[in-house]
Amino acid sequence: MKKTFLTLVLLLVCISINAQTIFGKWNSTNDDTGEVDSVIEVYKKNGKAYAKVIEIKDANRQNAVCNLCEGSNKNKPILGLNILTGLQQDDDEWSGGTILDPRNGKTYKCYIQLVAPNKLKLRGYLGVSLFGKTAYWTRAK
């Protein structure tokens, strides 16, 4: 009985700790439709946060490319594209990197912050964060 109880407590602690991180899979919602249009995986590499598109929900856009992107991302498939690069942790916020919007091909400075166990706030901006846009991603199941 004790082993079962301890196993259950350990499992709950692990789930709770995992839910308190920016890392994992997140649903990105289309601003126009309000529908989830892609799944983004946020991962850690060399102490920094990165993210890539791992699923596109619209079957007609599975082979879409970033034709509005510039540089090395020009005409790359959106599926698998790194859209978030080089964010460093500063307390409860990750900043100092960039985010790419494949819809318009533009790259913005950004910061992200876990505002709830299953809700991630992203702020992309030009210059100062006052001039930008905020989006929220929900944790994918």
N, C-alpha and C positions, 0 to 999 in steps of 0.2 A: 504494500500500500504506500509506504514511504517513497519507494522508487518511482512509482507512478505519479505521485504528487510532485516530487522534485522534477521529474521529466516534464510535466505539464507547466510548472512554474518557469523552468528554463526555456521552454518553447515560447511561452507568452513574452518573456523578456526579450528573446531574440526577435520576435515579430515586432515588438514595440520599438526596439532599437533600429531595426531595418526601416521602419516607417518614418523615422526621424532624420532621414538623409535626402539630399537632393539627387542621389544616384539611383538609377533604375529607369523604368519605362514610364513615359508620360504621354497622355493624349493631348494633342494640339487641336484646337477648335478653329474652324473657319469663321472669321469675323462676320462675313456676310450671311452665312446660312445658320450659324450656331451649331453646326454638326462637327463631330470629330472627323478630321480629314487625314490625320496621320498620327503615327506613334513614333516618338522620339526617345532614344536611349541616351541618358546622361551617364557618362562614365569618367573615371579618374585615370589620368596618365601623368606620371612624373609630378604628382602633387597638384596638378591643375585639372579643372573640369572641362570636359568636351562633350559634344552631343552630335548624334547623327540620326538621320531619318531611317527607321528600320521597317516601317510599314506605311503604305499608302492605301487608304480605305477605298477610294474611287477606282474601280476596275479599269476605267478608261484612261486613268493617269498613271498606271503602273510603269509605263516606259517613258514618262515625261522627263524632259531634260531642262536644265536651268539655262535657257537660251538668253535670258536677260542678265545673267551673271557676267562678271568680268574676270580677266586673268585666267588662272588655272582651273577655275570652276565653270568657265564658259562651256556650254553644251554638255556638261557632265550630267549623268542620270541623277535625279533628285533622290531616288531610292538609294540609300547608302551614303548620301552627301553629308559631310560634316558641316553643321550649321552653327555650332557654338564652339569657340576655340579660346583656350588659354585663360580661363578665369581662375583667379587665386582666392582662397578663403580669407576673409577679413571678418572675424567674429561669426555672425549668423548670415553674412552676405558673401556672395562670390562675385568678384568684379575684376576689372582690368583686362577683359578680353573683348571679343566681338561676337556678334550674332549676324548671320546671313539670312535674309528673307528671300527664299527661292521664288516667291510670287512676283517680286519686283527686281530681284538681282542685286539689291543694295545691302551693304554691310554697315552695321551700326555698332558703336560702343554699347556695352550692356552690363547689367548686373542681374543676378538672380538671387532669390531668397525663398526659403521654405517658410510659408506663412501658416501652414497647417500640415499635419502629417501627410495629407494627400493632395496638397495644393501648393504649386510652385508659382511664384510671381517672377515675371521677366520684364525688365524695362530696357528697351532699346532706344538710343538717342544719338543725336548729332551734337557735338560740342559739350553742352551741359545737360544733365538729365532732366532739366525743366522742359526742354524741347524734345519730346519723344513720345513713345507709346508704351503702354503697359498691357501685357497679356498674362493670362493665367492658364497653366496647364494642370490637369488633374492626373493623379497616378493611375496608370493603366492596370487593369486586373490581370 
